[in-house]
Amino acid sequence: MITSSPATAKRRRGDAAAVKALRMAVMERDGGCRANHHRDLVGECEGRVAVAHWGDWRRFKTRGMAPEERHQTKGALALCRRHHQDYDGHQILIVSMTDQGCDGPLFFALKAM
């Protein structure tokens, strides 16, 4: 059995608390899939709504950052399963209309194939 060091365990606990706070704040702010307001451009919603990391806050770009830097509402939005998969698959484009990131208005569009 592999065990983690006390420092790793402490970091994971801190990260988990930040993730939980982020999820609660994003779900309260968005109330559901943010793409739902743009379904004429990106299609109907399908599946469970979850928090997606956006832009420079995508998980692979934030590894190693402190939890309070990594998990910010301006870098996260609520998306249904379909739109989350489309975003991760680079099929839809999500652009912030202000310097507030996901805390401000967003533009959604299908990417040309």
N, C-alpha and C positions, 0 to 999 in steps of 0.2 A: 504494500500500500504506500502511495506517495503522500507525504504530508507537506503542508506549506509552512513557511517560516512565520513567526509572530508578526513581522513587518508586513508580509504579504496578506495575512489574514486581516490586519488592521486596515490596510489599503482597500481591500475588498468590501469591508463593512462600510467604510466611508463612501465608497463608490455606490454601494447599494442604497444608502440613504439619499444621496444626490439624485440617483436615477428615480427613486420613488417620488421625491419632491418634484422632479421635472415632469414625470408622467401626470401627476395630479394637476400641476399648473397648466400644462398643455391641454389636457382634456377639458379642464374648466374653461380655458380661453377659447378653444375651438368648438367644443360641443359636439363634434362629429368630424367626419372626413372633410378636410378643407377643399378638396377637389369637387365635392358635391355642388358647390356654387358655380362650377365651371363644367358641369357634365355635358353641356352642349359641345364643348371643345375636347374633352378627354373621356367621355363615356360615363355610363351609369356606375354607381358604387356597387361593390360586391364584397361580402365577408366582414369579418370583425375589424373594428377600428383599433389601431395601435399607434404609438409614437414612432415617427420616422426622423432620422437625423438628416439635416439638409445642408447642402453646400459645403463650406469649410468645416462643418461640424459632423460630417460623416465619420463613422466610427474609425475607419482605417486612417483618417487624417488626424485624429485626436488621441491616439494611443500614447500613453505616457504622460498626458497632461493631468494636472490636479483636477479632482472631480468638479470643483466649483467653476473651473474654466471650461471643462469638457461638456458639462451638462447645463446648457443655458437655453431658455425658452426662445431666444432669437435664432437658435440653430436647430429647432425641432418643431414639427407640426404633426397633427393627427391625420392619418390616412387610412382608408379601408384597405383590406388585403389586396384587392385588385390594383388600386392606384399606387400602393406601396411597391408591389412587384413591378409595375410599369415604370416607376421612378428608378428603382434599383436596376432595372433592365435598360435604362437610358431610352425609354420609349416616350416619356413625357418630360417636358421642361417645366421647371418651377423657378420663377424669377421673383425676387423681392423688388417691390416698387419703391422702396425707401431704404435708408441706411439702418432701419430697425430689424432687418431680416424677417423672420417668421412672426415677429411681434407686430409687424405692419401688414399692409395689403400685399397679396401675392398674385402673380400672373401665371396661368397654367396654359400649356399648349402641347399638342402632339408634335413630336419631332418628325421631320420628313425622313422617310426611309429610302 
